[in-house]
Each structure stands twice: as C-alpha cells, then as structure tokens.
Amino acid sequence: MMHLSKHFIGALLLLFSIATSAQSVKKPNIIIIYTDDQGYGDVSALNPDAKFKTPNMDKLANEGIIFTDGHSSDAVCTPSRYSLLTGRYSWRTSLKKGVLGADGPCLIEKDRMTIASLLQKNGYNTAMVGKWHLQMQFEGSLGKDRDWSKPFSDGPIDKGFDYFFGIPASMNYGILTYLENDRVLDPPVLWTKKKDDNNPRTFSDTITPKGYRMTPPYENQPKKGSNGWVEVAASFNDELVLQTFAKKAVEYIADAASEAKEGKPFFLYLPLTSPHLPHCTHPDFQGRSDCGNYGDFMEETDFRVGQVLDALKANGIDDNTLVIFSSDNGAETNYVYQREEYGHYSSLNFKGGKRDIYEGGHRVPFLMRWPNMIEAGRKANVPVCQTDYFATIADIIGVKFPDNAGEDSYSLLPILKGESYDEAVRGPVIHHSVSGHFAIRDGKWKLNMLRGSGGSLKPRIIEPLKGEAIFELYNIEEDPGETTNLYFEYPNEVRKLTQKITRIISEGRTTPGAPQEYVKKNWVMPEWFKS
C-alpha cells in the first residue's frame, strides 16, 4: 500500500509539474502603447525631477523592466512606426528621409510580414486603436473628387489587423476624422489649419514654443492665398481624441478578455497622438501640472495609460498580458521652451530631440511589464531598438519567421526571463535622422555620420570640429551627452564601425541570414559607403 502511494504521489507531482509548465508558457495577450514625441525625461520614474507626474507609466516601470538604452529606429514618426511593426529599418524602403502624409500608398509593402499578421496567423485576435501615419489610400485627392462613402485601402486591416479604429496621421497632416476598419465614419468635408493656441479663430503659419491647435470652428472652404489647410469632419474635436482612443481600447479589452481566458489571446496596438503638437489637452486636465500645456497633456496621456491598465485588471487578465510602452522618437523642439520656462528636461541629459541623430532624437522610454514572466523592478542597460519587438514576440509565441521578415530584429526574451544576454549577439543598432543621416551604435561606441550620409539636409545641431565635420565618435557609456568628439583619437574604431554599417546596409539586414534586397532609389550614396 505504501509502495503504491509513493507511485501515486509521484504521478500527481508529475502531472502538477506538467500543468504548471504549460501554464507558464501560455501565450500572453500583448499590448503596445506607443506615444508620439515623448522624450526619455517625460516619465517621472526615469526623471525624478520631472515637472509633472506619470504614476501609470511609473507603474509599468516599477512592476516590469526598464531598458535604459532603448531606441526608436528613427528620429521621426513614420519610419519608426514602420520599423516597430515590421522589425526592419525604414530606410531600406523608398522613404530615405522625412515622413509621409495621410493619403497615399502605405509604406508597409504588400505581403510584408508585420507583428499583427504574424500573430493573426498564430491564433491571436489583432486590433489597432490610434494613429496610423503609414499612409492609406482614399478615393480622390486633396479637395478633388473625394468620395468618403467608399472604403479606403492599404490601411491597418490590410496589414494583419482584424479591427481598426483611429485616424490616418498626425493632427497637423489631416485627414481629421475617425476611421473604423476600412470606412470613414464622418466625411471630412470642412477645412482647418493651425490656429493660435489662445484664439481658435486666428490661423497661424508658425509653430510657437507653446504650440498650436486644430480646434473648431472650421471653414467651408480653404481661404485663398494661404497654405496648410487640411480636411476635417464637423464632429472632430482635437481635445477629445485621447479620451476617444482610451474608451475604444478599454472596450476592446473587455470584449477580447473572455476569449483570451479560453486560449485565444489578443494583440492591441495603441499608438496615441500625444504629446505631439497640437497640445490639445482634455478640459479636465488643463492647468493641472507645473509644466504648462505640455505637462497637462502628459498628465492626461498618463491617465489614459492608466485606464488601459485598469481594464486589464478589471477583466482578470493583467498577469498574463505583456504591456510594451515606448515612443516613436524624442521630444519635439519645444523641449527647449519647457526647459527654459519650467525647468523640465524632456531629453534629460541627452543632446538634441526629435529629428536629431543625437541621443535625444531616438533614446526613448522603453518599458515592458508581464507579471507572469518579468520580475518587477529590473533594469537592462544593453542597447536595444524597437525593431526588436518583432523577434521578441515571435520568440514568445514560439514561432520562426522567414529570412525576408524581421531582418533587423533580435529577440529580447532572454532578458525578459532574466537569463544572461550576450550584447555581441544583438549586433549594432543603427540610428537615423529626419535628414537621412546615419549613426551606428556598437557597445559603448557611437559614430554619427553627419554629412554625405544619404540626405541633402544638414542636421539642426552640429558641433564645431577640427577638420571636416563628417564624423563624430562618442563613448556613450562615459559621455551619454555626446560632448567630446573622439573621432581623431580612435581612427581604428571609426574604421571598424564604418565597415559594420556598410555591411549592414549592403546586405539588407542586421541579423544573420540570407542577404535581402532593399530600395536604392532616392538614396544619395554616401562617400563612406562608396569606399
């Protein structure tokens, strides 16, 4: 009897172990919250001296892992969004500098695998709520032959999302109306443009340090002799956009939770419009912070993040939901105004901001929380990029992807598990500016290529150097503010970094695998690449 009892107990323990193991590898729900123009110093957990508080972003940081050296793939909007969804650098496409508008062919190529399509094919419900800004195609053209009753094409539901609710692009680009799946909900038959922040009836052609608005009232026709007009729906109110997105996201989570508990998890991509200009804060949050309109807008943004986190808890799915939080690039140029007027450092101690090749242009908040997997309160200091989300998510769900997908994506799952991670395996991170200039980061070294790097525009911030200002070399571990150029002191490092970025560009990938094609059109080949 005792002998049988031991075997019986052993069998029970084995079954319990198998059940526990199965539970531990259960596919998580995945949410990516993507803010717009938020600097590294715009999270109070990362910047204790911030002039506003972000308790919900702090919650993600404190209950998960902070990647202190995390980067967007570009210093502006459209290319970063492409790279996040595809795991591939955007400068490999036809977009070599700048951003796209609202209306036109989508930058994500036909049949290009995205995080959404990868998860969709592997049993996930997939949804997007928020700002797209990768272009979609509407009937007609700006002010001509528009037919808003017809479905638009080349949008999120063509790129792997089962459901979409949002707006086409930034609010200063138009088209300002809400979209659902492939339909326009309210025809944008009126017109608006940038308006004075304090007088919604006064139009402005300049961006002030404090910002501008796209608020009602709207015009029936664009005024002659004035540019910058965008199409807008009568029902559209810029102050209500964040509230609307949060409400839709919470509703989606509630609807998807029951299936998630039964084994069909969901992916929600939530790209917000804040704190990008215009700083159109909901009236409930105006005047609350110690950092003017910007601080108010950030506090509302944090509140909306909190609504999403509360929805996960209310529906009993927060423990097995991976929440990824980051921004598409660094803080807008009004970070200087915030610093001088309020003593708030959106870029923290990093140089530059949005559009720049310097750290302030692309080092961003990079947080992950997944209670079932990630130990709370951890930090990772290895350089990583938003392109890595693709391979990380594929690794989490246990699938391989083909050679022609995720070419610049490395899995961060070992870091999430607390396992050892060889930085050399990750490979260099490539940075890119609005003007088409490159930088390469490999370990402690960062090489900024300021001229002849693929763009005709010069970067907005160039330090005077002895000799010709083509390269800047920095030891980022010792000099994260990029104050001391070591280009002339370490020629061997410059040579090695140049060789590495040349290979990464010419082979069409950063990761191991078969070389891939990339779009060479519209690219001015830099001298260092020719050599």
N, C-alpha and C positions, 0 to 999 in steps of 0.2 A: 504493500500500500504506500509506504514511504517512497519506494523507488518510482512508482507511477506518479506520485505527487511532484517529485522533482522534475520529471519529464514534462508533466502538465504545466508546472510553473515556468519551466524553461520555454515551452512553446508560447505561453502567454506573453512572456517577456519579448520573445522574438516578434510576435505579431504586433506588440505595442511599439517596438523599435521601428518596424516597417511602416506602421501607421504614422508615427512621429516623423520619420524621414520623409514620407510622402507629403505630409502637411508642410514640412519646412521648405519643400521645393515647389509648392503650389504657385502657379503663375500669379503674379501680383497685378492689381489694377495699376495703371500708370497715368500720372498727370504731369504735364509740363506747363508750368506757369512762366510766361515769357513777357517780361516788362519791356518798355520801349524808352531807350535813352537813360537808363538808371545807372548811375556811377557806383563804383565799389564802396564809396563812403556814404551811400544813401540807404544803408541798412545799419540800424543802431547797434546790432550785435557785432558788426565789423568796424564801426566807428563810434566809440563811446562818447565822443564829443559832438555827435550829430545834433542839429538844432531841431530835430523832430524825432519822434519815437516810432518804431516799427515792430510792435510786440508780436505780430503774427509771423513776419519774416524771421524775427529773432527765435520764435518757437521752432521753425524749421531748422535753423542753425543749431540751436541748443539740443534738439531732440534727434539730430541726424549728424551729417558730416559737412564740414566747410572745406571746400577746395580753395585754398588761399591764393593759388596761382592759376585760376581758371580764366579762360579767354573765349570771347566770341571770335568767330573765324574772320570777321571783318570789322571795320570801324564805323560801318553804316548799316542801315536796315535790311534792304532786300537781299544782299549777298549772305548776311548772317542767317536769315530765315531759310534760304536755300540749303545752306550747309547743315543747319540743325536737322532739317527733315531728311536729307539725303546722305549725310556722312561724307560729303565731297566738297572740296573748296569751290566756291562760286566762280573764282577767276579762271577755272578750267572751262567755263561756259563762254558764251558770247559777251557776257557782261564783265568787262575788264576794269571798269571804274564807275563810280556813282551808283544811283539807284534807279529802279523802274517807276512807272506811274501806276495808275489804277487799271487802265484799259489797254489790253493788248495780249499777245501770246504769252502764256505762262512760262516762266524761266525754267521750271522743272520739266525736263524733256519727256516726251511720250515714252512710256514703258520704263522710265527711270524708277527704281525701287525707292520708296520712302519708308520712314518709320511706320506711317499709317498703313501702307499697303503690305508691309512685312507682317504687321500684327493682324491685319484683316485676314490674311491668308492663313494665319495660325490661330484662328478661333476667337479673336477679340472683336468686340464692338468698338467702333472707332468714331470719334466725334471731334469737331473743332468749333470753338466759340471764340470769336475775336477778329483781330486784324490780319488779313492775308498778305498783302503787299508783295505778291509774286506775279501779279497781273492775271487777269481773266478777260475773256472776250465777250463784250456786249454788242448787241445789234446796233449798227450805225456808228457814228463818230461824234466827237465833242460838238454839241449843238447842231448836228446834222443827222437826219434820217433815223433818229432814235426810235426804237420800238421796245419799250420797257415791259411789254406783256410777254415777250419771247424769252425763253430761258437763255442764260449766259452759259458759256462753255469754258473748258480749260481751267476750272476752279478746283476747290478742295475735293469735291466728290469724284473728280476725275483722277485724283492723286492718292486714293486709298481711304478717304473718309466716308463713312456711312451717312453721317449727318454733318451739316454745316449751318451755323448762324453767325453772321458777323458783318463786317464792312470790307470793301475792296482794298483800301490802303490807308495811309495816314490821313488825318482830317484836313491837312492843308493841300492834299492832292485831289480830293474827291474820289470817287463818286459818293456823296454823302447820303446814304440810305442804308437800311438794313436789308440783308440778303438771307434767304433760307434755302439750303440745298442748292438748286440752280435757278432760283427765282428772285426777282426784285419785289420786295414787299410793298413799297410805296414809291411810285415813279418820281425820280428826281428831276422835276420839270422846272424848278426855280433855280436861282443863281445866287452865289455868295462869294466872298473872298475875305482875306484877312481884315479884321476890324480892330480898331483901337480897344485895348483891354478895358478901358473905363467908359467908353462910349460906343455901344453896339451899332449906332447909326453912322459912325465915322469909319470909312475904309482906310486901310494903311498898306503901303507897299514896302514897309520895312519891319524887321523883327526887332522889337525893343528888348532890352535885357529882361524885362518882366514878362514879356510875351504878347500874345495877341489872341483873338477869339474868332470863331467861325459861327457865332451865335445868331439866332433870329433877331430882327426881321430880315427876310430875304427879298430879292428883287425878281421881277417877272422876266427881265432881260438884262444881260450884262451891259454895263454902261460903256459907251464908245470911248475910245482913246485910253482905255485902262486895261491892263493885263492881269492875269492871275485869277480869273473867275473860274469857279467850279460848280458842277451840277449838284443840286441839293433837293431833298424831299421836304415838303412843307412840315411833316411831322418830326423832322430830325432836330434834336436839341443836344448840342455837344456836352452840356452839363450832366446828361443822363446816361451817357454811353457806358461808363464803368458799372453803374448800377444795373443797367440792362444786361451787360455781359455776365455779371456775377449771378443775377437771377436765373439766366438761362443755364449757366454752368451748374448751379445748385439743383435745378430741375432735372438736368440730365443725370447727375449723380444719383438722385433719388430714383429715377426711372431705371437706371442701369444696375442699381445695387442688388436687386433680387436675383437677377441673372448672374451677377458676379459671385454671389454666395453659392450658387448652384454649379459653378465651374466655368462660366463664360465671362471672363474679366473684360474690362473696358480700358480704352486709351482715350484720354481727353487732352487735347492740345488747346491751351488757353492763352493766346497772345494778346495782352492788354494794350491799350493805346496810351498808357501813362508810363512815365511822366513827360512824354513827348509833347512839344508845343502843339496846340494851344493848351495852357494850363487851365482846363475847364472843370474846375472842382465843383462837385455837387454842393448846393447851398448848405447842406447840413454840416459840411466840413470847412467852410470858408472862415478864415480868421482864427483857426484853432492852433496853429503852430507858431514857432518863433523863427520861421524862415519864409515869410511871405506866401505868395501864391504857390510857389514850388513846394514848400513844406506842407501846405494844406493838401495839395494834390497827392503828395507822397503818403500822407496820413490816410487819405481816402483809399489809395491803392492798397495800403496795408490792410485796411478794414475789409476790402473786397477779397483779399487773400484769406483773411480770417473766415469769411463766410464760406469759402470753399472747404477749408479745413474743418469747420463746424459741421458741414454737410457730411463729410466722411465719417465723423464720429457719430452723428445722429443716425446714420444708416448702418452703423456697426461694421464698417469696412476700413477704418483708418489703419489698423495694424498691418494689413496686407496690401497697402497702397503705397507705391513708390511715388513720392512727390519730388519733382525736379524743379528748381527755381533758378532763373537766370535772366539776363538782359541781353538785348541784341547788340549793344555797343555801350561805350561810356557816355558820360553826361554831356548834354548839349552845351554850346559855348556860353550859355548864361551861367555855367558853373562859376565863372569869374565874378559875375554880379552877386551870386549867393555868397561867395567867399568874402567879397569886399563889404557887402551891405550887412550880412548877418553872421559872418564868421563860420559859415558852414562849408565844409570841404567835400564836395561830391566826388572828386577824384582822389580823395585822401592825400597821400604824399606822392602820388604818381603824376607824371608830367602829361599835360595835354588833356584832351577829351574827345568827344565824338569827332569822327573824320580823321583823327591823327594816327600815325604809325606808332606813336609813343604809347606807353603802358596805359595811360588814362583813356586811350581810344578804344581799348579792347579787353583790358583786365576788368572783369565784372563780378558781381555777386554770383556764386556758383555753389548752390546748396542742394543737398539731397536728404530726404527722410524716408525711411522704410522700417518701421519698428520691428517687423519680423526678421529683418536681416541686418540693418545697420545699427551698430552700438551708438548710443547717444553721446554727444559731446566730443566727437572726434574731429580731427583736422588732418588734411592731406596737403603737403606742400609741393608735390610734383606738378610741373607744368602740364595742363590738360586743355582740351578745346571742346567746344560744343559739337564738333564733328564726331566726338567720341560717344555721344548719346546713342547713335545708331548701332554700333557694335556692342555697346554695353547692354542695350535692350535685347538684341539678338542672343547674346550670351545668357541673359537672364531666363529667356524662354527656351533656351537650348536648341537653337536652330543655326544652321550655317547659311551664309548668303554668297551669291556668286561673285566672281572676280570683278565683274563690271558694276558692282554696287559697293557703297561704303568704302571707296578707295582711300579715304583719308581718316578712317575711323578705327580707334583702338578700344578694346573693352576695358572698362574701369571696374568690372565686377570683382576682381581680386581685392581692390582697395575697399570696396563696399563690404566685403567679407572680413576685412582685417588681415588679409594674407599679405605676405611680402610681395613687393612690386618693384620690378627692375625698371628704373627710369629709362635705361638704354633701349629696352624693348619697345617703349612707347614711341621712340623716334622724335625728331624735331617737330615743333609747332611752327606753322607759317602764319604770319600776320599780314594784313593787307589794309591799305588806307583808301579813303574815298577817291584820291587822285590816282589810284592804281599802283602805288608804290608798295614794295615788299619789305618784310623783315623776317628773319629766321631766328628762332629761339631753340637752343640745344643745350640742355643743362643750365649752367649758370650764365652762358654767353648768349647775347642777343646782338645781331647785326642788322642795323637799319640801313636800307638801301634807298637813299633819298632822291637820287636823280638817275635818269636813264633806266628807271625800273618799270616801265610799261605804261606810264601815264604822262600826259603833256602838262598836267597841272603840278605846281610845286606844293609841297606840304605847307600848312599855315605856320608851323613853328620850325625854324631851322636855327640851330646854334652856330655861331661863327666858329670855323675850324681853321687850323693852319693847313695850307694846301687846299685842294679842291674838295668841296663837301659832297662827295659821292657816298661815302660810307660813314657810319658811326657804330662803334663797337662798345658795348657796355657789359660789365659784370653785374647782372641783375641781382644776384644774391647779396652783393656788398653795396650796390648802388641802384636800388629799385627806382629812384627818382630820375635816373638817366642824366646825371650831371657831369660825369667825367668820361669823355670820349677816349677810349684806349686803342683806337684804330691803328695808330702809328707804333704803339708799343707791342702789339701782338699780331704781326703780319701772318704768322702761321695759322692762328685761329681764324683770321679773315679768309685765308685761302681755303681752309677746311670747310667753313660754313658756306662759302660761295660754291664750292664743289657739291655740297649736300643739297642746297636749294636748286642748283642746276639739274641735278639728277631727279629731284622730286618733281620739278616742272616737266622735264623731258619725258619721264616715264609715265606721266599721267596718274601717279599715285604716290602716297607716302608709305603705305603698308606693303608687306611682302605680297607678291603675286605677279600675274602677267601684266606687262605694260599696257596702258589704256590710252585711247585717243582723247585728245582734248581740242577745244576750238581755238585755232590760232588767229582767226580773223579778228580784226580790230585791236590787235595787240602789237604795240611798238616794241620790238625785241630789244631788250637792254644790252648794253655793251658787255656787262659781266656774263650774260648768258651766251653771247656770241663767242666769247673767248673760252 
